[in-house]
């Protein structure tokens, strides 16, 4: 069955790609190239941003962030008040979230250890 891939990124796991299904954008694909395997993951958001970390994956829509572990299990969800324009990770448990609210931008830091995430850091 053919898959139409939208956005895709490399991950820290060798030969693994994280991608969004273009036909069903609420489906995220973990694609292992060696051995070839595709894992389809249904998520509650339409990801606008994808980010791979050492512990898993961060998906973000306009105002929601979903955290997945390396196996694709959802381990947390965070709501953001304003529309996100960019995300980036720092250190092992930090997340930077850039937002824009009409005429003003803000840069927020999130400590995932304090965000109620089901991960051990």
DSSP file (Angstrom, degrees, kcal/mol; ACC not computed):
  #  RESIDUE AA STRUCTURE BP1 BP2  ACC     N-H-->O    O-->H-N    N-H-->O    O-->H-N    TCO  KAPPA ALPHA  PHI   PSI    X-CA   Y-CA   Z-CA
    1    1 A X              0   0    0      0, 0.0     2,-0.1     0, 0.0     0, 0.0   0.000 360.0 360.0 360.0 124.0    0.0    0.0    0.0
    2    2 A X        -     0   0    0      1,-0.0     2,-0.4     2,-0.0     0, 0.0  -0.358 360.0-151.7 -71.8 150.6    1.6    3.3   -1.0
    3    3 A X        -     0   0    0     -2,-0.1     2,-0.7    19,-0.0    -1,-0.0  -0.984   6.4-146.5-124.1 132.1    2.1    6.1    1.5
    4    4 A X        -     0   0    0     -2,-0.4    18,-3.4     0, 0.0    19,-0.6  -0.883  22.2-153.6 -98.5 113.0    2.1    9.8    0.7
    5    5 A X  E     +A   21   0A   0     -2,-0.7    16,-0.2    16,-0.2     3,-0.1  -0.710  16.6 179.3 -92.0 132.7    4.5   11.4    3.1
    6    6 A X  E     +     0   0A   0     14,-3.4    -1,-0.1    -2,-0.4     2,-0.1   0.507  64.5   4.7 -91.5-118.5    4.2   15.0    4.1
    7    7 A X  E    S+     0   0A   0     14,-0.1    13,-2.4    12,-0.1    -1,-0.4  -0.426  73.4 179.4 -67.5 141.5    6.7   16.5    6.6
    8    8 A X  E     -A   19   0A   0     11,-0.2     2,-0.3    -3,-0.1    11,-0.2  -0.997   9.5-175.1-146.4 146.6    9.5   14.1    7.6
    9    9 A X  E     -A   18   0A   0      9,-2.7     9,-2.4    -2,-0.3     2,-0.2  -0.954  28.1-110.6-137.3 157.5   12.6   14.4    9.9
   10   10 A X  E     -A   17   0A   0     -2,-0.3     2,-0.3     7,-0.2    42,-0.2  -0.531  32.8-149.3 -79.7 155.1   15.5   12.2   10.8
   11   11 A X        -     0   0    0      5,-1.5     5,-0.3     2,-0.4     4,-0.1  -0.783  27.8-108.2-120.4 166.6   15.6   10.7   14.3
   12   12 A X  S    S+     0   0    0     41,-0.3     2,-0.5    -2,-0.3    42,-0.1   0.736  97.6  91.0 -66.5 -20.6   18.5    9.8   16.7
   13   13 A X  S >  S-     0   0    0      1,-0.1     3,-1.5     3,-0.0    -2,-0.4  -0.643  93.7-108.2 -75.2 124.7   17.8    6.1   16.0
   14   14 A X  T 3  S+     0   0    0     -2,-0.5    20,-0.2     1,-0.3     3,-0.1  -0.237  97.7   7.0 -56.0 138.4   19.8    5.0   13.0
   15   15 A X  T 3  S+     0   0    0      1,-0.2    18,-3.4    -4,-0.1    19,-0.5   0.729 101.3 124.5  63.5  26.2   17.8    4.4    9.9
   16   16 A X  E <   - B   0  32A   0     -3,-1.5    -5,-1.5    -5,-0.3     2,-0.4  -0.956  37.7-172.4-120.6 138.2   14.6    5.8   11.4
   17   17 A X  E     -AB  10  31A   0     14,-2.5    14,-3.1    -2,-0.4     2,-0.5  -0.966  13.8-149.2-124.6 140.9   12.4    8.6   10.0
   18   18 A X  E     +AB   9  30A   0     -9,-2.4    -9,-2.7    -2,-0.4     2,-0.3  -0.956  31.9 165.4-107.3 127.6    9.4   10.3   11.7
   19   19 A X  E     -AB   8  29A   0     10,-2.5    10,-3.5    -2,-0.5     2,-0.4  -0.924  35.6-123.6-141.6 162.4    6.9   11.5    9.2
   20   20 A X  E     - B   0  28A   0    -13,-2.4   -14,-3.4    -2,-0.3     2,-0.4  -0.917  31.5-119.9-106.9 134.4    3.3   12.8    8.8
   21   21 A X  E     -A    5   0A   0      6,-2.5     6,-0.3     3,-0.4   -16,-0.2  -0.616  17.7-152.3 -72.5 123.4    0.9   10.9    6.5
   22   22 A X  S    S+     0   0    0    -18,-3.4     3,-0.4    -2,-0.4    -1,-0.2   0.852  93.4  47.4 -68.3 -35.0   -0.2   13.5    3.9
   23   23 A X  S    S+     0   0    0    -19,-0.6     2,-0.5     1,-0.3    -1,-0.2   0.897 127.4  25.5 -74.6 -41.4   -3.6   11.8    3.3
   24   24 A X  S >  S-     0   0    0      3,-0.1     3,-1.9     1,-0.1    -3,-0.4  -0.809  72.2-174.4-122.5  88.0   -4.4   11.4    7.0
   25   25 A X  T 3  S+     0   0    0     -2,-0.5    22,-0.7    -3,-0.4    -1,-0.1   0.563  79.4  67.6 -67.8  -7.2   -2.5   14.1    8.8
   26   26 A X  T 3  S+     0   0    0     20,-0.2    17,-2.8    -6,-0.1     2,-0.5   0.235  88.1  85.4 -91.1  14.4   -3.5   12.8   12.2
   27   27 A X  E <   - C   0  42A   0     -3,-1.9    -6,-2.5    -6,-0.3     2,-0.4  -0.972  63.0-164.0-115.8 125.4   -1.4    9.8   11.5
   28   28 A X  E     -BC  20  41A   0     13,-3.1    13,-3.1    -2,-0.5     2,-0.5  -0.869  10.8-146.0-106.1 141.8    2.3    9.9   12.3
   29   29 A X  E     -BC  19  40A   0    -10,-3.5   -10,-2.5    -2,-0.4     2,-0.7  -0.925  10.2-160.5-113.7 128.4    4.6    7.3   10.8
   30   30 A X  E     -BC  18  39A   0      9,-2.6     9,-2.3    -2,-0.5     2,-0.6  -0.938  22.0-166.9-100.6 111.1    7.7    5.8   12.4
   31   31 A X  E     -BC  17  38A   0    -14,-3.1   -14,-2.5    -2,-0.7     2,-0.5  -0.890  10.1-166.1-108.6 115.1    9.6    4.4    9.4
   32   32 A X  E   > -BC  16  37A   0      5,-3.0     5,-2.3    -2,-0.6   -16,-0.2  -0.877   2.8-169.3 -95.9 126.8   12.5    2.0   10.0
   33   33 A X  E   5S+ C   0  36A   0    -18,-3.4     3,-0.4    -2,-0.5     2,-0.4   0.775  70.3  65.6 -87.7 -28.2   14.6    1.6    6.9
   34   34 A X  T   5S+     0   0    0      1,-0.5    -1,-0.3   -19,-0.5     2,-0.1  -0.922 120.9  13.5-135.9 109.4   16.7   -1.3    8.2
   35   35 A X  T   5S-     0   0    0     -2,-0.4    -1,-0.5    -3,-0.2     2,-0.3   0.712 110.9-118.2 -71.3 154.1   14.8   -3.6    8.5
   36   36 A X  E   5 +C   33   0A   0     -3,-0.4     2,-0.3    -2,-0.1    -3,-0.2  -0.421  54.2 144.5 -66.9 122.4   12.1   -2.0    6.6
   37   37 A X  E   < -C   32   0A   0     -5,-2.3    -5,-3.0    -2,-0.3     2,-0.4  -0.970  33.2-154.1-158.4 142.3    9.0   -1.5    8.8
   38   38 A X  E     -C   31   0A   0     -2,-0.3     2,-0.5    -7,-0.2    -7,-0.2  -0.988   5.2-166.3-124.3 127.6    6.4    1.2    9.2
   39   39 A X  E     -C   30   0A   0     -9,-2.3    -9,-2.6    -2,-0.4     2,-0.5  -0.963  11.6-151.3-112.6 120.2    4.5    1.9   12.4
   40   40 A X  E     -C   29   0A   0     -2,-0.5     2,-0.5   -11,-0.2   -11,-0.2  -0.789  12.2-169.2 -93.8 129.8    1.4    4.1   12.1
   41   41 A X  E     -C   28   0A   0    -13,-3.1   -13,-3.1    -2,-0.5     2,-0.4  -0.972  13.0-145.0-123.0 120.5    0.5    6.1   15.1
   42   42 A X  E     -C   27   0A   0     -2,-0.5     2,-0.3   -15,-0.2   -15,-0.2  -0.696  22.9-174.6 -81.3 131.5   -2.8    7.9   15.5
   43   43 A X        -     0   0    0    -17,-2.8     4,-0.0    -2,-0.4    23,-0.0  -0.863  33.1-124.5-124.8 161.3   -2.5   11.3   17.3
   44   44 A X  S    S+     0   0    0     -2,-0.3     2,-0.3     2,-0.0   -18,-0.1   0.501  89.6  54.8 -83.8  -4.2   -5.1   13.8   18.5
   45   45 A X  S    S-     0   0    0    -19,-0.1     2,-0.8   -20,-0.1    -2,-0.2  -0.774  81.6-117.9-123.5 166.4   -3.6   16.7   16.6
   46   46 A X        -     0   0    0     -2,-0.3    16,-0.2   -20,-0.1   -20,-0.2  -0.918  45.1-129.8-100.7 103.6   -2.5   17.6   13.1
   47   47 A X        +     0   0    0     -2,-0.8    14,-0.3   -22,-0.7     3,-0.1  -0.301  35.7 171.9 -64.1 130.7    1.2   18.2   13.7
   48   48 A X  S    S+     0   0    0     12,-3.7     2,-0.4     1,-0.3    13,-0.2   0.683  74.6  36.9 -99.6 -31.9    2.7   21.4   12.3
   49   49 A X  E     -D   60   0B   0     11,-2.4    11,-2.2    37,-0.1     2,-0.4  -0.964  65.6-166.6-124.9 140.5    6.1   20.8   14.0
   50   50 A X  E     +D   59   0B   0     -2,-0.4     2,-0.3     9,-0.2     9,-0.2  -0.974   9.4 176.2-123.4 140.4    8.0   17.6   14.5
   51   51 A X  E     -D   58   0B   0      7,-1.8     7,-3.2    -2,-0.4     2,-0.4  -0.981  15.7-152.4-146.4 131.2   11.0   17.2   16.8
   52   52 A X  E     +D   57   0B   0     -2,-0.3     5,-0.2     5,-0.2     2,-0.2  -0.869  18.8 178.2-104.0 137.5   13.1   14.1   17.7
   53   53 A X        -     0   0    0      3,-3.3   -41,-0.3    -2,-0.4     3,-0.1  -0.714  45.8 -97.4-125.8 177.9   14.9   13.9   21.0
   54   54 A X  S    S+     0   0    0     -2,-0.2    16,-0.1     1,-0.2     3,-0.1   0.796 124.4  39.7 -67.3 -27.9   17.0   11.3   22.7
   55   55 A X  S    S-     0   0    0     37,-0.2    15,-0.8     1,-0.1     2,-0.3   0.580 127.9 -65.6 -99.6 -11.5   14.0   10.1   24.7
   56   56 A X  E     - E   0  69B   0     13,-0.2    -3,-3.3    14,-0.1     2,-0.3  -0.942  66.5 -44.0 164.0-141.6   11.3   10.3   22.0
   57   57 A X  E     -DE  52  68B   0     11,-2.7    11,-2.9    -2,-0.3     2,-0.5  -0.950  27.9-151.8-135.1 146.7    9.4   12.7   19.8
   58   58 A X  E     -DE  51  67B   0     -7,-3.2    -7,-1.8    -2,-0.3     2,-0.4  -0.983  14.3-174.5-119.6 125.0    7.6   16.0   20.2
   59   59 A X  E     -DE  50  66B   0      7,-2.9     7,-3.2    -2,-0.5     2,-0.4  -0.948   6.3-173.5-117.2 138.3    4.7   16.9   17.9
   60   60 A X  E     -DE  49  65B   0    -11,-2.2   -12,-3.7    -2,-0.4   -11,-2.4  -0.996  12.5-176.0-138.4 137.2    3.1   20.3   17.9
   61   61 A X        -     0   0    0      3,-2.7    23,-0.2    -2,-0.4   -14,-0.1  -0.173  61.5 -66.2-101.5-156.6    0.0   21.9   16.3
   62   62 A X  S    S+     0   0    0    -16,-0.2    22,-2.8     1,-0.2   -15,-0.0   0.926 128.5   0.1 -61.7 -44.9   -0.9   25.5   16.7
   63   63 A X  S    S+     0   0    0     20,-0.2    17,-3.1    18,-0.0     2,-0.4   0.326 118.9  74.0-131.4   7.2   -1.7   25.3   20.4
   64   64 A X  E     - F   0  79B   0     15,-0.2    -3,-2.7    20,-0.0     2,-0.4  -0.964  52.1-160.9-129.3 144.4   -1.1   21.7   21.5
   65   65 A X  E     -EF  60  78B   0     13,-2.8    13,-2.6    -2,-0.4     2,-0.4  -0.986   6.9-165.2-121.2 131.0    2.1   19.7   22.1
   66   66 A X  E     -EF  59  77B   0     -7,-3.2    -7,-2.9    -2,-0.4     2,-0.5  -0.963   6.8-153.9-116.5 133.6    2.0   15.8   22.2
   67   67 A X  E     -EF  58  76B   0      9,-2.6     8,-3.0    -2,-0.4     9,-1.1  -0.921  11.9-174.3-110.4 129.2    5.0   13.9   23.6
   68   68 A X  E     -EF  57  74B   0    -11,-2.9   -11,-2.7    -2,-0.5     6,-0.2  -0.927  19.4-130.3-119.4 144.7    5.7   10.3   22.4
   69   69 A X  E >   -E   56   0B   0      4,-2.5     3,-1.9    -2,-0.4   -13,-0.2  -0.238  45.0 -86.0 -80.2-177.9    8.3    7.9   23.7
   70   70 A X  T 3  S+     0   0    0    -15,-0.8   -14,-0.1     1,-0.3    -1,-0.1   0.732 130.2  54.2 -65.2 -21.2   10.7    6.1   21.4
   71   71 A X  T 3  S-     0   0    0      2,-0.1    -1,-0.3   -41,-0.0   -41,-0.1   0.457 121.6-105.4 -90.1  -1.2    8.1    3.3   20.8
   72   72 A X  S <  S+     0   0    0     -3,-1.9     2,-0.3     1,-0.3    -2,-0.1   0.525  71.8 142.6  92.1   6.4    5.4    5.8   19.8
   73   73 A X        -     0   0    0      1,-0.1    -4,-2.5   -32,-0.0     2,-0.4  -0.644  56.9-114.5 -81.5 136.0    3.4    5.7   23.0
   74   74 A X  E     +F   68   0B   0     -2,-0.3    -6,-0.3    -6,-0.2     3,-0.1  -0.554  38.5 171.1 -71.5 127.0    1.9    9.1   24.1
   75   75 A X  E     -     0   0B   0     -8,-3.0    43,-3.2    -2,-0.4     2,-0.3   0.374  59.7  -6.3-117.4  -0.2    3.5   10.1   27.4
   76   76 A X  E     -F   67   0B   0     -9,-1.1    -9,-2.6    41,-0.2     2,-0.3  -0.944  47.9-149.7 177.7 162.1    2.2   13.6   27.7
   77   77 A X  E     -F   66   0B   0     -2,-0.3     2,-0.4   -11,-0.2   -11,-0.2  -0.985  12.6-166.9-147.8 138.4    0.2   16.5   26.3
   78   78 A X  E     -F   65   0B   0    -13,-2.6   -13,-2.8    -2,-0.3     2,-0.4  -0.986  11.5-144.4-130.1 135.7    0.7   20.3   26.8
   79   79 A X  E     -F   64   0B   0     -2,-0.4     2,-0.4   -15,-0.2   -15,-0.2  -0.811  11.8-158.9 -96.9 140.1   -1.6   23.2   25.9
   80   80 A X        -     0   0    0    -17,-3.1     4,-0.1    -2,-0.4    -2,-0.0  -0.966  13.2-143.1-119.6 137.1   -0.1   26.5   24.8
   81   81 A X  S    S+     0   0    0     -2,-0.4     2,-0.2     2,-0.1    -1,-0.1   0.871  80.9  41.0 -69.9 -39.1   -2.2   29.7   25.0
   82   82 A X  S    S-     0   0    0      1,-0.1     2,-0.2   -19,-0.0    19,-0.1  -0.634 101.3 -80.2-109.2 166.5   -0.9   31.4   21.9
   83   83 A X  E     -G  100   0C   0     17,-0.7    17,-2.2    -2,-0.2     2,-0.2  -0.468  48.0-127.2 -67.8 128.3   -0.2   30.1   18.4
   84   84 A X  E     +G   99   0C   0    -22,-2.8    15,-0.3    -2,-0.2     3,-0.1  -0.521  27.6 178.2 -76.9 141.8    3.2   28.4   18.2
   85   85 A X  E     -     0   0C   0     13,-3.1     2,-0.3     1,-0.4    14,-0.2   0.561  68.6  -2.8-114.6 -18.4    5.7   29.5   15.5
   86   86 A X  E     -G   98   0C   0     12,-1.2    12,-2.8   -37,-0.0    -1,-0.4  -0.965  54.7-159.1-166.7 154.2    8.6   27.3   16.4
   87   87 A X  E     +G   97   0C   0     -2,-0.3     2,-0.3    10,-0.2    10,-0.2  -0.975  12.5 172.5-135.7 153.5    9.8   24.6   18.9
   88   88 A X  E     -G   96   0C   0      8,-1.9     8,-3.7    -2,-0.3     2,-0.3  -0.977  23.2-131.6-155.1 148.5   13.2   23.4   19.9
   89   89 A X  E     -G   95   0C   0     -2,-0.3     2,-0.3     6,-0.2     6,-0.2  -0.743  20.8-175.0-100.3 152.9   14.6   21.1   22.6
   90   90 A X  E  >  -G   94   0C   0      4,-1.9     4,-2.0    -2,-0.3     3,-0.2  -0.986  54.5  -8.1-144.9 153.2   17.5   21.9   24.9
   91   91 A X  T  4 S-     0   0    0     -2,-0.3    -2,-0.0     1,-0.2     0, 0.0  -0.139 106.7 -61.9  48.8-155.2   19.4   19.8   27.4
   92   92 A X  T  4 S+     0   0    0      1,-0.1    -1,-0.2    -3,-0.1   -37,-0.2   0.708 133.0  20.8 -92.4 -19.8   17.7   16.5   28.1
   93   93 A X  T  4 S+     0   0    0     -3,-0.2    19,-2.9    28,-0.0    20,-0.3   0.245  96.3 106.2-135.4  11.3   14.3   17.8   29.4
   94   94 A X  E  <  -GH  90 111C   0     -4,-2.0    -4,-1.9    17,-0.2     2,-0.4  -0.726  41.3-170.2-101.2 148.8   13.9   21.4   28.2
   95   95 A X  E     -GH  89 110C   0     15,-2.0    15,-2.8    -2,-0.3     2,-0.5  -0.998   9.6-153.6-136.4 130.3   11.6   22.7   25.5
   96   96 A X  E     -GH  88 109C   0     -8,-3.7    -8,-1.9    -2,-0.4     2,-0.5  -0.892  12.6-169.8-101.6 132.7   11.6   26.1   23.9
   97   97 A X  E     -GH  87 108C   0     11,-2.7    11,-3.1    -2,-0.5     2,-0.5  -0.976   6.6-159.1-127.2 117.5    8.3   27.3   22.5
   98   98 A X  E     -GH  86 107C   0    -12,-2.8   -13,-3.1    -2,-0.5   -12,-1.2  -0.824  17.8-176.9 -94.7 132.6    8.1   30.4   20.4
   99   99 A X  E     -GH  84 106C   0      7,-2.8     7,-2.1    -2,-0.5     2,-0.4  -0.880  17.8-154.0-128.0 160.1    4.6   32.0   20.1
  100  100 A X  E     -GH  83 105C   0    -17,-2.2   -17,-0.7    -2,-0.3     2,-0.4  -0.994   7.9-177.1-135.6 127.8    3.0   34.9   18.3
  101  101 A X  E >   - H   0 104C   0      3,-2.8     2,-1.8    -2,-0.4     3,-0.9  -0.749  62.8 -71.0-127.6  83.0   -0.1   36.7   19.6
  102  102 A X  T 3  S+     0   0    0     -2,-0.4     3,-0.1     1,-0.2     0, 0.0  -0.495 123.0   2.4  73.3 -83.5   -1.1   39.4   17.1
  103  103 A X  T 3  S+     0   0    0     -2,-1.8     2,-0.4     1,-0.1    -1,-0.2   0.377 122.7  65.0-117.8   1.5    1.6   42.0   17.5
  104  104 A X  E <   -H  101   0C   0     -3,-0.9    -3,-2.8     2,-0.0     2,-0.3  -0.987  57.9-156.6-135.7 135.5    3.9   40.3   20.1
  105  105 A X  E     -H  100   0C   0     -2,-0.4     2,-0.3    -5,-0.2    -5,-0.2  -0.783  12.1-169.2-104.2 152.5    6.1   37.3   20.1
  106  106 A X  E     -H   99   0C   0     -7,-2.1    -7,-2.8    -2,-0.3     2,-0.5  -0.978  16.9-144.7-138.6 151.3    7.2   35.4   23.2
  107  107 A X  E     -H   98   0C   0     -2,-0.3     2,-0.3    -9,-0.2    -9,-0.2  -0.977  23.1-169.1-117.3 118.2    9.8   32.6   23.9
  108  108 A X  E     -H   97   0C   0    -11,-3.1   -11,-2.7    -2,-0.5     2,-0.4  -0.816  11.4-147.4-107.8 144.7    8.6   30.2   26.6
  109  109 A X  E     -H   96   0C   0     -2,-0.3     2,-0.5   -13,-0.2   -13,-0.2  -0.932  11.3-164.1-109.6 138.3   10.7   27.5   28.3
  110  110 A X  E     -H   95   0C   0    -15,-2.8   -15,-2.0    -2,-0.4     2,-0.8  -0.986  11.2-152.7-122.8 125.6    9.1   24.3   29.5
  111  111 A X  E >   -H   94   0C   0     -2,-0.5     3,-1.9   -17,-0.2     4,-0.3  -0.873   8.6-159.0 -94.3 107.6   10.8   22.0   31.9
  112  112 A X  G > >S+     0   0    0    -19,-2.9     5,-0.8    -2,-0.8     3,-0.7   0.711  87.5  67.3 -65.6 -19.5    9.3   18.6   31.0
  113  113 A X  G 3 5S+     0   0    0    -20,-0.3    -1,-0.3     1,-0.2     3,-0.3   0.780 109.1  38.1 -67.3 -25.1   10.2   17.2   34.4
  114  114 A X  G < 5S+     0   0    0     -3,-1.9    -1,-0.2     1,-0.2    -2,-0.2   0.311  97.9  81.5-106.6   6.9    7.6   19.6   35.9
  115  115 A X  T < 5S-     0   0    0     -3,-0.7   -38,-0.2    -4,-0.3    -1,-0.2   0.272 106.7-104.8 -99.5  11.3    5.0   19.3   33.1
  116  116 A X  T   5 +     0   0    0     -3,-0.3     2,-0.3     1,-0.2   -39,-0.1   0.825  63.7 161.7  72.5  30.6    3.4   16.1   34.2
  117  117 A X      < -     0   0    0     -5,-0.8     2,-1.6   -41,-0.1    -1,-0.2  -0.665  45.2-129.1 -87.9 139.9    5.0   14.0   31.5
  118  118 A X  S    S+     0   0    0    -43,-3.2     2,-0.3    -2,-0.3   -42,-0.1  -0.364  72.0 107.4 -86.5  56.7    5.2   10.2   32.0
  119  119 A X        -     0   0    0     -2,-1.6     2,-0.6    -7,-0.2    -2,-0.1  -0.960  65.6-130.7-130.6 149.6    8.9    9.9   31.4
  120  120 A X              0   0    0     -2,-0.3    -2,-0.1     1,-0.1    -7,-0.0  -0.904 360.0 360.0 -99.3 123.1   11.9    9.3   33.6
  121  121 A X              0   0    0     -2,-0.6    -1,-0.1    -8,-0.1   -29,-0.0   0.405 360.0 360.0-102.8 360.0   14.7   11.8   33.1
